[in-house]
Amino acid sequence: MNLKDHIRAVPDFPKPGILFYDIGTLLQHADAWRTTVDRLADAVRPHAPDLLVGIESRGFLVAAPLALQLGIGFVMVRKQGKLPGETVPHSYDLEYGTDTIEIQVDAIEPGQTVVVLDDLLATGGTMAATIELCRKVGAQVAAAACIIELSFLEGRKRVDVPITTLLSYAS
């Protein structure tokens, strides 16, 4: 199955000049979504993770069903102030400014192996920051995976673990 047939390209979203690749249409097609999860499972399984870490918010859509299929837990990394209880923050630089992500202090036990997931790899900034945050709480980050990679943005260069993407767009 060609998964690109199930990705909608939306021009000028969220602002003029941006071509947004929408996984909403992929999620609407049960067979395509099942194929996506199966292919990600095949890519992630060899890393033998204890947990999957999903990046807010579409990364949750990827990591949660994949964790269920693999029979392992799922942990959320969210923007600052969105998780209850005690959290560990990590600030990182954006193209214009900074952002902060958080994880619950007890979400990952030191030494656990994790794989980080998101829907899309663009510049790699949020993925790299999430990997750093996971290490900060003691995780062994084995790999990362995404459905889509915007290869022209070269985000892969910022990620220091093996990364699997199912689809790549060169522009």
GISUL-V241337 format. One record per residue. N is the residue number from 1. PHI is phi in whole degrees, -180 to 180 (NA if undefined). PSI is psi in radians with two decimals (none if undefined). D_FIRST is the distance of its C-alpha to the first C-alpha in Angstrom with 1 decimal. Layout:
BEGIN
n=N phi=PHI psi=PSI d_first=D_FIRST
n=N phi=PHI psi=PSI d_first=D_FIRST
END
This chain:
BEGIN
n=1 phi=NA psi=2.34 d_first=0.0
n=2 phi=-89 psi=1.82 d_first=3.8
n=3 phi=-65 psi=-0.43 d_first=6.0
n=4 phi=-61 psi=-0.43 d_first=8.9
n=5 phi=-65 psi=-0.26 d_first=8.5
n=6 phi=-112 psi=0.18 d_first=9.7
n=7 phi=-107 psi=2.19 d_first=12.5
n=8 phi=-93 psi=2.29 d_first=15.8
n=9 phi=-95 psi=2.16 d_first=18.3
n=10 phi=-115 psi=1.89 d_first=21.8
n=11 phi=-72 psi=2.60 d_first=24.6
n=12 phi=60 psi=0.63 d_first=27.9
n=13 phi=-131 psi=2.32 d_first=27.0
n=14 phi=-84 psi=0.01 d_first=28.8
n=15 phi=-149 psi=2.86 d_first=31.2
n=16 phi=-55 psi=2.42 d_first=31.6
n=17 phi=93 psi=-0.18 d_first=29.8
n=18 phi=-98 psi=2.32 d_first=27.0
n=19 phi=-104 psi=1.94 d_first=23.4
n=20 phi=-93 psi=2.26 d_first=21.8
n=21 phi=-97 psi=1.94 d_first=18.1
n=22 phi=-96 psi=2.07 d_first=17.8
n=23 phi=-84 psi=-0.04 d_first=15.5
n=24 phi=-55 psi=-0.70 d_first=17.2
n=25 phi=-71 psi=-0.50 d_first=14.7
n=26 phi=-68 psi=-0.77 d_first=11.9
n=27 phi=-64 psi=-0.47 d_first=14.5
n=28 phi=-74 psi=-0.29 d_first=15.2
n=29 phi=-108 psi=1.82 d_first=11.9
n=30 phi=-57 psi=-0.77 d_first=12.4
n=31 phi=-66 psi=-0.70 d_first=9.1
n=32 phi=-67 psi=-0.70 d_first=7.4
n=33 phi=-67 psi=-0.73 d_first=10.7
n=34 phi=-62 psi=-0.75 d_first=10.8
n=35 phi=-62 psi=-0.73 d_first=7.7
n=36 phi=-60 psi=-0.88 d_first=9.6
n=37 phi=-63 psi=-0.71 d_first=12.8
n=38 phi=-63 psi=-0.75 d_first=11.9
n=39 phi=-68 psi=-0.67 d_first=10.9
n=40 phi=-66 psi=-0.69 d_first=14.1
n=41 phi=-60 psi=-0.74 d_first=16.0
n=42 phi=-62 psi=-0.61 d_first=15.4
n=43 phi=-77 psi=-0.62 d_first=16.7
n=44 phi=-86 psi=-0.64 d_first=19.5
n=45 phi=-50 psi=-0.76 d_first=20.9
n=46 phi=-62 psi=-0.34 d_first=22.6
n=47 phi=-83 psi=-0.11 d_first=24.7
n=48 phi=48 psi=0.95 d_first=26.2
n=49 phi=-73 psi=2.62 d_first=26.8
n=50 phi=-83 psi=-0.55 d_first=29.4
n=51 phi=-144 psi=2.70 d_first=28.0
n=52 phi=-109 psi=2.42 d_first=25.3
n=53 phi=-111 psi=2.11 d_first=26.7
n=54 phi=-104 psi=2.41 d_first=25.0
n=55 phi=-93 psi=2.31 d_first=26.2
n=56 phi=-55 psi=2.44 d_first=27.4
n=57 phi=-109 psi=-0.58 d_first=25.8
n=58 phi=-70 psi=-0.35 d_first=22.1
n=59 phi=-63 psi=-0.45 d_first=22.1
n=60 phi=-65 psi=-0.69 d_first=23.4
n=61 phi=-65 psi=-0.50 d_first=20.3
n=62 phi=-84 psi=-0.86 d_first=18.3
n=63 phi=-73 psi=-0.67 d_first=21.0
n=64 phi=-63 psi=-0.91 d_first=22.4
n=65 phi=-68 psi=-0.53 d_first=19.6
n=66 phi=-67 psi=-0.74 d_first=18.7
n=67 phi=-61 psi=-0.74 d_first=22.4
n=68 phi=-61 psi=-0.78 d_first=22.6
n=69 phi=-64 psi=-0.66 d_first=19.9
n=70 phi=-83 psi=-0.15 d_first=21.7
n=71 phi=72 psi=0.58 d_first=25.1
n=72 phi=-129 psi=3.04 d_first=26.6
n=73 phi=-82 psi=2.91 d_first=28.2
n=74 phi=-130 psi=2.36 d_first=27.1
n=75 phi=-125 psi=2.45 d_first=29.5
n=76 phi=-99 psi=2.41 d_first=29.6
n=77 phi=-112 psi=2.16 d_first=30.8
n=78 phi=-128 psi=2.91 d_first=32.2
n=79 phi=-66 psi=2.70 d_first=34.4
n=80 phi=-54 psi=2.38 d_first=38.1
n=81 phi=86 psi=0.09 d_first=39.8
n=82 phi=-102 psi=-0.22 d_first=36.8
n=83 phi=-106 psi=2.40 d_first=37.1
n=84 phi=-77 psi=2.80 d_first=40.1
n=85 phi=79 psi=-2.97 d_first=42.5
n=86 phi=-74 psi=2.35 d_first=43.3
n=87 phi=-129 psi=2.85 d_first=40.7
n=88 phi=-113 psi=2.08 d_first=40.4
n=89 phi=-91 psi=2.78 d_first=39.8
n=90 phi=-147 psi=2.08 d_first=38.5
n=91 phi=-97 psi=2.56 d_first=39.1
n=92 phi=-148 psi=2.79 d_first=37.4
n=93 phi=-84 psi=2.43 d_first=37.7
n=94 phi=-107 psi=3.10 d_first=35.6
n=95 phi=-58 psi=-0.72 d_first=35.9
n=96 phi=-130 psi=1.52 d_first=38.7
n=97 phi=114 psi=-2.75 d_first=40.2
n=98 phi=-136 psi=2.91 d_first=39.1
n=99 phi=-142 psi=2.84 d_first=37.1
n=100 phi=-132 psi=2.31 d_first=37.5
n=101 phi=-115 psi=2.81 d_first=35.1
n=102 phi=-141 psi=2.76 d_first=36.2
n=103 phi=-136 psi=2.58 d_first=35.4
n=104 phi=-66 psi=2.44 d_first=37.6
n=105 phi=-58 psi=-0.54 d_first=40.2
n=106 phi=-106 psi=0.28 d_first=39.5
n=107 phi=-72 psi=-0.58 d_first=35.6
n=108 phi=-128 psi=2.26 d_first=35.3
n=109 phi=-82 psi=2.45 d_first=37.9
n=110 phi=-52 psi=2.33 d_first=39.0
n=111 phi=94 psi=-0.24 d_first=37.3
n=112 phi=-68 psi=2.53 d_first=34.1
n=113 phi=-91 psi=2.29 d_first=30.9
n=114 phi=-129 psi=2.74 d_first=28.3
n=115 phi=-123 psi=2.34 d_first=25.0
n=116 phi=-97 psi=2.37 d_first=24.7
n=117 phi=-129 psi=2.53 d_first=21.7
n=118 phi=-147 psi=2.99 d_first=21.1
n=119 phi=-79 psi=-0.57 d_first=18.4
n=120 phi=-145 psi=2.41 d_first=19.4
n=121 phi=-106 psi=2.03 d_first=21.5
n=122 phi=-109 psi=-1.71 d_first=23.8
n=123 phi=-80 psi=-0.28 d_first=27.3
n=124 phi=87 psi=-0.06 d_first=27.1
n=125 phi=-62 psi=-0.85 d_first=30.3
n=126 phi=-70 psi=-0.65 d_first=29.3
n=127 phi=-63 psi=-0.83 d_first=27.2
n=128 phi=-62 psi=-0.71 d_first=30.2
n=129 phi=-65 psi=-0.68 d_first=32.6
n=130 phi=-66 psi=-0.71 d_first=30.7
n=131 phi=-62 psi=-0.77 d_first=30.8
n=132 phi=-62 psi=-0.75 d_first=34.5
n=133 phi=-63 psi=-0.75 d_first=35.2
n=134 phi=-61 psi=-0.73 d_first=33.6
n=135 phi=-65 psi=-0.62 d_first=35.8
n=136 phi=-60 psi=-0.58 d_first=38.8
n=137 phi=-95 psi=0.15 d_first=38.5
n=138 phi=99 psi=0.12 d_first=38.3
n=139 phi=-76 psi=2.65 d_first=34.6
n=140 phi=-98 psi=1.89 d_first=33.2
n=141 phi=-87 psi=1.94 d_first=30.1
n=142 phi=-86 psi=-0.56 d_first=27.8
n=143 phi=-171 psi=3.10 d_first=24.8
n=144 phi=-140 psi=2.78 d_first=22.8
n=145 phi=-153 psi=2.59 d_first=19.1
n=146 phi=-144 psi=2.80 d_first=17.4
n=147 phi=-75 psi=-0.85 d_first=14.2
n=148 phi=-120 psi=2.48 d_first=15.4
n=149 phi=-126 psi=2.27 d_first=18.0
n=150 phi=-92 psi=1.52 d_first=20.3
n=151 phi=-63 psi=-0.47 d_first=21.3
n=152 phi=-68 psi=-0.30 d_first=24.2
n=153 phi=-89 psi=-0.14 d_first=26.0
n=154 phi=57 psi=0.61 d_first=26.1
n=155 phi=-64 psi=-0.47 d_first=26.0
n=156 phi=-57 psi=-0.55 d_first=24.9
n=157 phi=-65 psi=-0.37 d_first=28.5
n=158 phi=-92 psi=-0.13 d_first=29.9
n=159 phi=-102 psi=2.11 d_first=28.1
n=160 phi=-100 psi=0.41 d_first=30.0
n=161 phi=-128 psi=2.82 d_first=27.6
n=162 phi=-58 psi=2.38 d_first=24.4
n=163 phi=-130 psi=2.34 d_first=21.5
n=164 phi=-111 psi=2.31 d_first=17.8
n=165 phi=-127 psi=2.50 d_first=15.5
n=166 phi=-84 psi=-0.58 d_first=11.8
n=167 phi=-131 psi=2.52 d_first=12.0
n=168 phi=-130 psi=2.39 d_first=15.2
n=169 phi=-119 psi=2.25 d_first=17.1
n=170 phi=-89 psi=-0.10 d_first=20.2
n=171 phi=-157 psi=none d_first=22.1
END
